[in-house]
């Protein structure tokens, strides 16, 4: 308690809070722009911290991390353009709410869910970090494969109107994920001699194309329509009764995000879709999802933000980064002369707890800035489509190019923009394709590593308790929609 209070006093200084504020603002700006991920933002600002004191320098980067995770939600909700891969799940119900005239309410839900989820994960980090880190150490290749497979089975709940079309989209995503170098043998697969495909198809341009560019292409058809966009900025506010109905979803999703976040190699994108699926599973009326359901926004946002705290657990306690961003943060700590691991709490406990307090402040700043900024964020909807659509396409191109200064990524974005356009026209959901592309490489590589561990013995997947439980959940998740439909048909006949 004495160390916690000392860390509290060290963090509550003008300079430290100022740097957290600047980090959050920068992160939100980075998250809003398609293609600029939290990892890129933290990496870009990393050199600035070299001459700073450890606490404000690292909290600046953490502010960027947290802000970018939230910032990707804004454009996902307003113009169906996910700023980060994780916000693709939020767009499923966020954008339909905007189309119904409830953009401000959708942004409010996202802001509250993000802040609450982030605060919960930091509290868990403070109380249970060492114990949770020891549990995370039990995850090896078989467990990670089972978790990825469980994520893949969520496709069954993202199929939209047609189960068959959703499964087809998911399989296409898995097929695209096989392009590139073999994860074990290193041989080329489906690259057609192109060096640009050796590392596979980049997720970000695909996501930008399927969601943002495809929506922009569809909007071109409506440039001369009589539909007015003003309907999208009705002053609808979130009622207390509505928020109260979301509390259980937020708490459950925060738990999912914290748990998945502490598993090295997991990401916010898989966490968001798992939380979305669980919210739909526990909902009394599943038909509302995909049409502007508030829980469809609260679940992925709470999971996204809580993952940030969860990912810090293995980094600080074991020196193992939970995701790409924490890998950069790990480098920042080492540059500052700190060695993450069990001894960090003993040797620099005041600094560690100062970081925890700073994380709480960052989440509170997101809450304040998000609630206050909602009225300004929605102003983007007042921009005429004739101006907005070209700007969106330009941002899509710039965001894709900025990933690796490679025009090939722009071509990928345009190709998948066209594919996404025809998918919209023919009622093929884009989310299963994205999910397959995200989880395909994780599932394949860990499946094959697990078989290497067991020397080809498949029993490794049922003799390890965590793996077996996750596989059972995956089986239930995959076939439960079909079983429920069959039961309903049977009772209707009766």
KOLVO-879169 format. One record per residue (C-alpha): residue in three letters; x, y, z; residue number from 0. Coordinates in steps of 0.25 Angstrom, whole numbers, plus 5000, padded with zeros to 4 digits. Example, Ala and Ser with C-alpha at 12.3 -4.5 7.8 and 13.67 -1.06 7.14 Angstrom:
 code    X    Y    Z pos
  ALA 5049 4982 5031   0
  SER 5055 4996 5029   1
! end
This chain:
 code    X    Y    Z pos
  UNK 5000 5000 5000   0
  UNK 5011 5010 5003   1
  UNK 5018 5007 4989   2
  UNK 5004 5009 4983   3
  UNK 5002 5022 4990   4
  UNK 5016 5027 4986   5
  UNK 5014 5023 4971   6
  UNK 5000 5031 4972   7
  UNK 5008 5043 4977   8
  UNK 5018 5042 4966   9
  UNK 5008 5041 4955  10
  UNK 4999 5053 4960  11
  UNK 5009 5063 4955  12
  UNK 5006 5074 4944  13
  UNK 5017 5069 4935  14
  UNK 5013 5054 4936  15
  UNK 4998 5057 4934  16
  UNK 5001 5066 4922  17
  UNK 5009 5055 4915  18
  UNK 4998 5045 4917  19
  UNK 4988 5055 4911  20
  UNK 4997 5058 4899  21
  UNK 4998 5043 4897  22
  UNK 4983 5040 4898  23
  UNK 4980 5052 4888  24
  UNK 4991 5047 4878  25
  UNK 4986 5033 4880  26
  UNK 4972 5037 4876  27
  UNK 4977 5044 4864  28
  UNK 4985 5032 4860  29
  UNK 4973 5022 4862  30
  UNK 4964 5030 4854  31
  UNK 4972 5030 4841  32
  UNK 4971 5016 4834  33
  UNK 4984 5009 4833  34
  UNK 4991 5016 4845  35
  UNK 4990 5005 4856  36
  UNK 4994 5007 4871  37
  UNK 5007 4999 4868  38
  UNK 5011 5009 4858  39
  UNK 5007 5021 4866  40
  UNK 5015 5016 4879  41
  UNK 5027 5013 4870  42
  UNK 5027 5027 4863  43
  UNK 5027 5034 4877  44
  UNK 5037 5024 4884  45
  UNK 5049 5033 4880  46
  UNK 5043 5045 4887  47
  UNK 5043 5037 4900  48
  UNK 5058 5034 4900  49
  UNK 5062 5047 4907  50
  UNK 5050 5047 4917  51
  UNK 5049 5042 4931  52
  UNK 5044 5028 4931  53
  UNK 5030 5030 4937  54
  UNK 5025 5041 4928  55
  UNK 5032 5035 4916  56
  UNK 5025 5022 4917  57
  UNK 5012 5028 4920  58
  UNK 5012 5036 4908  59
  UNK 5014 5023 4900  60
  UNK 5003 5016 4908  61
  UNK 4994 5028 4905  62
  UNK 4996 5027 4890  63
  UNK 4993 5012 4892  64
  UNK 4980 5014 4899  65
  UNK 4976 5026 4890  66
  UNK 4978 5019 4877  67
  UNK 4969 5007 4882  68
  UNK 4958 5016 4884  69
  UNK 4960 5025 4872  70
  UNK 4958 5014 4862  71
  UNK 4944 5013 4867  72
  UNK 4940 5027 4863  73
  UNK 4941 5026 4848  74
  UNK 4936 5011 4849  75
  UNK 4923 5016 4855  76
  UNK 4921 5029 4847  77
  UNK 4925 5025 4833  78
  UNK 4928 5010 4834  79
  UNK 4943 5012 4833  80
  UNK 4950 5004 4844  81
  UNK 4962 5012 4848  82
  UNK 4968 4999 4854  83
  UNK 4966 4984 4852  84
  UNK 4959 4983 4865  85
  UNK 4948 4993 4862  86
  UNK 4943 4985 4851  87
  UNK 4934 4977 4861  88
  UNK 4929 4991 4866  89
  UNK 4925 4995 4852  90
  UNK 4915 4983 4851  91
  UNK 4905 4990 4860  92
  UNK 4911 5004 4861  93
  UNK 4909 5008 4846  94
  UNK 4895 5003 4846  95
  UNK 4892 5012 4858  96
  UNK 4898 5024 4851  97
  UNK 4889 5020 4839  98
  UNK 4877 5020 4848  99
  UNK 4880 5034 4853 100
  UNK 4887 5030 4866 101
  UNK 4901 5033 4864 102
  UNK 4903 5041 4877 103
  UNK 4897 5030 4885 104
  UNK 4906 5020 4878 105
  UNK 4918 5028 4881 106
  UNK 4914 5030 4896 107
  UNK 4912 5015 4897 108
  UNK 4926 5013 4891 109
  UNK 4933 5023 4900 110
  UNK 4927 5018 4913 111
  UNK 4930 5004 4909 112
  UNK 4944 5007 4906 113
  UNK 4946 5014 4919 114
  UNK 4940 5004 4928 115
  UNK 4946 4993 4921 116
  UNK 4960 4999 4922 117
  UNK 4958 5003 4937 118
  UNK 4954 4989 4940 119
  UNK 4966 4983 4933 120
  UNK 4976 4992 4941 121
  UNK 4969 4989 4954 122
  UNK 4971 4974 4951 123
  UNK 4985 4977 4947 124
  UNK 4988 4984 4960 125
  UNK 4982 4973 4969 126
  UNK 4985 4960 4961 127
  UNK 4996 4962 4951 128
  UNK 5006 4952 4956 129
  UNK 4995 4941 4958 130
  UNK 4989 4943 4944 131
  UNK 5003 4943 4938 132
  UNK 5006 4930 4944 133
  UNK 4993 4925 4938 134
  UNK 4996 4931 4924 135
  UNK 5009 4923 4924 136
  UNK 5001 4910 4923 137
  UNK 4997 4914 4909 138
  UNK 5006 4908 4898 139
  UNK 5004 4904 4884 140
  UNK 4992 4895 4886 141
  UNK 4984 4905 4895 142
  UNK 4987 4916 4885 143
  UNK 4982 4907 4874 144
  UNK 4969 4904 4882 145
  UNK 4967 4918 4885 146
  UNK 4968 4922 4870 147
  UNK 4959 4911 4866 148
  UNK 4949 4916 4876 149
  UNK 4950 4930 4870 150
  UNK 4948 4924 4856 151
  UNK 4935 4917 4860 152
  UNK 4929 4931 4863 153
  UNK 4927 4932 4848 154
  UNK 4914 4924 4850 155
  UNK 4908 4936 4858 156
  UNK 4913 4946 4848 157
  UNK 4907 4940 4836 158
  UNK 4896 4950 4835 159
  UNK 4883 4947 4826 160
  UNK 4890 4934 4820 161
  UNK 4898 4924 4828 162
  UNK 4903 4918 4815 163
  UNK 4908 4932 4810 164
  UNK 4915 4935 4823 165
  UNK 4922 4921 4823 166
  UNK 4927 4923 4809 167
  UNK 4932 4937 4813 168
  UNK 4939 4931 4825 169
  UNK 4946 4920 4816 170
  UNK 4950 4930 4806 171
  UNK 4957 4938 4817 172
  UNK 4964 4925 4822 173
  UNK 4969 4922 4807 174
  UNK 4974 4936 4806 175
  UNK 4982 4934 4819 176
  UNK 4989 4923 4813 177
  UNK 4996 4932 4803 178
  UNK 5011 4935 4806 179
  UNK 5022 4926 4813 180
  UNK 5019 4913 4820 181
  UNK 5020 4917 4835 182
  UNK 5028 4904 4838 183
  UNK 5035 4900 4825 184
  UNK 5037 4914 4819 185
  UNK 5033 4910 4805 186
  UNK 5025 4919 4796 187
  UNK 5010 4917 4795 188
  UNK 5001 4924 4784 189
  UNK 5010 4935 4783 190
  UNK 5011 4934 4767 191
  UNK 5025 4939 4767 192
  UNK 5021 4952 4774 193
  UNK 5031 4957 4785 194
  UNK 5020 4965 4791 195
  UNK 5012 4953 4794 196
  UNK 5023 4946 4802 197
  UNK 5018 4951 4815 198
  UNK 5004 4948 4811 199
  UNK 4993 4958 4808 200
  UNK 4993 4970 4818 201
  UNK 4981 4970 4827 202
  UNK 4980 4985 4828 203
  UNK 4978 4988 4813 204
  UNK 4968 4977 4812 205
  UNK 4960 4982 4824 206
  UNK 4961 4996 4819 207
  UNK 4956 4991 4805 208
  UNK 4945 4983 4810 209
  UNK 4939 4993 4820 210
  UNK 4943 5007 4816 211
  UNK 4946 5006 4801 212
  UNK 4934 4997 4798 213
  UNK 4925 5006 4806 214
  UNK 4930 5018 4798 215
  UNK 4928 5012 4785 216
  UNK 4914 5009 4789 217
  UNK 4912 5023 4793 218
  UNK 4916 5028 4779 219
  UNK 4902 5022 4774 220
  UNK 4895 5031 4784 221
  UNK 4902 5044 4781 222
  UNK 4890 5049 4773 223
  UNK 4879 5043 4782 224
  UNK 4870 5051 4790 225
  UNK 4873 5045 4803 226
  UNK 4878 5055 4813 227
  UNK 4889 5052 4823 228
  UNK 4883 5061 4834 229
  UNK 4876 5049 4839 230
  UNK 4889 5043 4844 231
  UNK 4891 5054 4854 232
  UNK 4878 5053 4862 233
  UNK 4881 5058 4877 234
  UNK 4878 5044 4883 235
  UNK 4884 5042 4896 236
  UNK 4887 5030 4904 237
  UNK 4877 5028 4915 238
  UNK 4881 5022 4929 239
  UNK 4871 5010 4927 240
  UNK 4879 5007 4914 241
  UNK 4892 5008 4920 242
  UNK 4888 4999 4932 243
  UNK 4884 4988 4922 244
  UNK 4898 4989 4916 245
  UNK 4906 4987 4930 246
  UNK 4906 4972 4930 247
  UNK 4911 4972 4915 248
  UNK 4922 4982 4918 249
  UNK 4926 4974 4931 250
  UNK 4926 4961 4923 251
  UNK 4934 4966 4911 252
  UNK 4944 4973 4920 253
  UNK 4947 4960 4926 254
  UNK 4948 4953 4913 255
  UNK 4958 4964 4908 256
  UNK 4966 4964 4921 257
  UNK 4967 4949 4920 258
  UNK 4971 4948 4905 259
  UNK 4980 4960 4906 260
  UNK 4989 4953 4916 261
  UNK 4992 4942 4906 262
  UNK 5004 4945 4898 263
  UNK 5001 4946 4883 264
  UNK 4986 4949 4884 265
  UNK 4981 4962 4878 266
  UNK 4970 4972 4880 267
  UNK 4963 4968 4867 268
  UNK 4961 4953 4872 269
  UNK 4956 4958 4886 270
  UNK 4946 4968 4880 271
  UNK 4939 4957 4871 272
  UNK 4939 4947 4883 273
  UNK 4933 4958 4892 274
  UNK 4923 4961 4881 275
  UNK 4919 4947 4879 276
  UNK 4917 4945 4894 277
  UNK 4908 4957 4895 278
  UNK 4900 4951 4884 279
  UNK 4900 4937 4891 280
  UNK 4894 4943 4904 281
  UNK 4884 4953 4897 282
  UNK 4869 4949 4898 283
  UNK 4867 4955 4884 284
  UNK 4879 4951 4875 285
  UNK 4872 4957 4862 286
  UNK 4875 4971 4866 287
  UNK 4890 4969 4865 288
  UNK 4896 4975 4852 289
  UNK 4884 4985 4851 290
  UNK 4888 4995 4862 291
  UNK 4888 4987 4875 292
  UNK 4895 4995 4886 293
  UNK 4901 4982 4892 294
  UNK 4908 4980 4879 295
  UNK 4916 4993 4882 296
  UNK 4918 4991 4897 297
  UNK 4923 4977 4896 298
  UNK 4935 4979 4886 299
  UNK 4939 4993 4891 300
  UNK 4940 4988 4906 301
  UNK 4948 4976 4901 302
  UNK 4957 4984 4893 303
  UNK 4960 4994 4904 304
  UNK 4962 4983 4915 305
  UNK 4971 4976 4906 306
  UNK 4981 4987 4907 307
  UNK 4982 4985 4922 308
  UNK 4982 4970 4920 309
  UNK 4994 4970 4910 310
  UNK 5002 4978 4920 311
  UNK 5001 4967 4930 312
  UNK 5011 4957 4923 313
  UNK 5020 4969 4919 314
  UNK 5022 4975 4933 315
  UNK 5022 4962 4941 316
  UNK 5029 4952 4931 317
  UNK 5036 4961 4921 318
  UNK 5027 4955 4910 319
  UNK 5020 4964 4901 320
  UNK 5005 4961 4900 321
  UNK 5004 4967 4886 322
  UNK 5011 4976 4876 323
  UNK 5009 4989 4884 324
  UNK 5014 4983 4897 325
  UNK 5026 4978 4889 326
  UNK 5029 4993 4886 327
  UNK 5027 4997 4900 328
  UNK 5036 4986 4905 329
  UNK 5047 4992 4897 330
  UNK 5043 5006 4903 331
  UNK 5045 5000 4917 332
  UNK 5059 4994 4914 333
  UNK 5063 5007 4907 334
  UNK 5060 5014 4920 335
  UNK 5069 5004 4928 336
  UNK 5058 4995 4933 337
  UNK 5057 4980 4932 338
  UNK 5042 4975 4931 339
  UNK 5040 4962 4939 340
  UNK 5038 4958 4954 341
  UNK 5049 4967 4959 342
  UNK 5043 4979 4953 343
  UNK 5032 4979 4964 344
  UNK 5043 4978 4975 345
  UNK 5054 4988 4969 346
  UNK 5044 4998 4963 347
  UNK 5031 4996 4970 348
  UNK 5028 5011 4971 349
  UNK 5030 5013 4956 350
  UNK 5021 5000 4953 351
  UNK 5010 5005 4962 352
  UNK 5012 5019 4956 353
  UNK 5009 5013 4942 354
  UNK 4996 5006 4948 355
  UNK 4991 5020 4953 356
  UNK 4995 5026 4939 357
  UNK 4987 5016 4932 358
  UNK 4975 5019 4941 359
  UNK 4977 5034 4937 360
  UNK 4978 5031 4922 361
  UNK 4964 5023 4923 362
  UNK 4958 5035 4930 363
  UNK 4963 5045 4920 364
  UNK 4957 5036 4909 365
  UNK 4944 5037 4916 366
  UNK 4944 5052 4917 367
  UNK 4950 5055 4903 368
  UNK 4940 5044 4897 369
  UNK 4928 5050 4904 370
  UNK 4931 5064 4901 371
  UNK 4936 5061 4887 372
  UNK 4924 5053 4883 373
  UNK 4916 5066 4878 374
  UNK 4928 5070 4869 375
  UNK 4931 5056 4864 376
  UNK 4917 5055 4858 377
  UNK 4919 5068 4850 378
  UNK 4927 5059 4840 379
  UNK 4913 5054 4836 380
  UNK 4909 5068 4831 381
  UNK 4919 5068 4820 382
  UNK 4913 5066 4807 383
  UNK 4915 5052 4801 384
  UNK 4921 5058 4788 385
  UNK 4932 5063 4797 386
  UNK 4933 5052 4808 387
  UNK 4933 5040 4798 388
  UNK 4946 5045 4791 389
  UNK 4952 5049 4804 390
  UNK 4949 5035 4809 391
  UNK 4956 5028 4797 392
  UNK 4968 5037 4798 393
  UNK 4970 5033 4813 394
  UNK 4968 5019 4809 395
  UNK 4979 5020 4799 396
  UNK 4988 5028 4808 397
  UNK 4986 5019 4820 398
  UNK 4989 5006 4811 399
  UNK 5002 5012 4806 400
  UNK 5007 5017 4819 401
  UNK 5008 5003 4824 402
  UNK 5020 5000 4817 403
  UNK 5022 5011 4806 404
  UNK 5017 5001 4796 405
  UNK 5008 5003 4785 406
  UNK 5004 4988 4785 407
  UNK 4996 4990 4798 408
  UNK 4988 5001 4791 409
  UNK 4985 4991 4779 410
  UNK 4981 4981 4790 411
  UNK 4972 4991 4796 412
  UNK 4965 4995 4783 413
  UNK 4963 4980 4779 414
  UNK 4957 4977 4792 415
  UNK 4949 4990 4791 416
  UNK 4943 4985 4778 417
  UNK 4941 4971 4784 418
  UNK 4934 4977 4797 419
  UNK 4925 4985 4788 420
  UNK 4919 4973 4781 421
  UNK 4919 4966 4794 422
  UNK 4910 4977 4799 423
  UNK 4901 4976 4787 424
  UNK 4899 4961 4788 425
  UNK 4898 4961 4803 426
  UNK 4911 4954 4806 427
  UNK 4916 4958 4820 428
  UNK 4930 4964 4821 429
  UNK 4933 4961 4835 430
  UNK 4935 4945 4834 431
  UNK 4945 4948 4823 432
  UNK 4953 4957 4832 433
  UNK 4952 4947 4843 434
  UNK 4957 4936 4835 435
  UNK 4969 4945 4830 436
  UNK 4972 4949 4844 437
  UNK 4971 4935 4851 438
  UNK 4976 4926 4839 439
  UNK 4991 4928 4841 440
  UNK 4990 4927 4856 441
  UNK 4982 4914 4856 442
  UNK 4991 4908 4845 443
  UNK 5004 4911 4851 444
  UNK 5000 4907 4865 445
  UNK 4994 4894 4860 446
  UNK 5006 4890 4853 447
  UNK 5015 4894 4865 448
  UNK 5006 4886 4874 449
  UNK 5008 4874 4865 450
  UNK 5023 4876 4865 451
  UNK 5023 4877 4881 452
  UNK 5015 4863 4881 453
  UNK 5023 4857 4870 454
  UNK 5010 4856 4862 455
  UNK 5001 4851 4873 456
  UNK 4987 4857 4872 457
  UNK 4984 4853 4886 458
  UNK 4991 4866 4891 459
  UNK 4979 4874 4887 460
  UNK 4970 4866 4897 461
  UNK 4980 4862 4908 462
  UNK 4983 4877 4912 463
  UNK 4971 4882 4920 464
  UNK 4971 4896 4915 465
  UNK 4972 4892 4900 466
  UNK 4960 4881 4902 467
  UNK 4951 4892 4909 468
  UNK 4953 4902 4898 469
  UNK 4951 4891 4887 470
  UNK 4938 4887 4893 471
  UNK 4934 4902 4894 472
  UNK 4938 4903 4879 473
  UNK 4929 4891 4875 474
  UNK 4917 4897 4883 475
  UNK 4919 4910 4877 476
  UNK 4920 4905 4862 477
  UNK 4908 4896 4863 478
  UNK 4898 4903 4873 479
  UNK 4892 4912 4862 480
  UNK 4888 4900 4853 481
  UNK 4883 4892 4865 482
  UNK 4875 4904 4870 483
  UNK 4869 4905 4856 484
  UNK 4865 4891 4855 485
  UNK 4859 4891 4868 486
  UNK 4850 4903 4864 487
  UNK 4846 4897 4851 488
  UNK 4842 4884 4859 489
  UNK 4833 4892 4869 490
  UNK 4827 4900 4858 491
  UNK 4822 4887 4851 492
  UNK 4816 4883 4864 493
! end
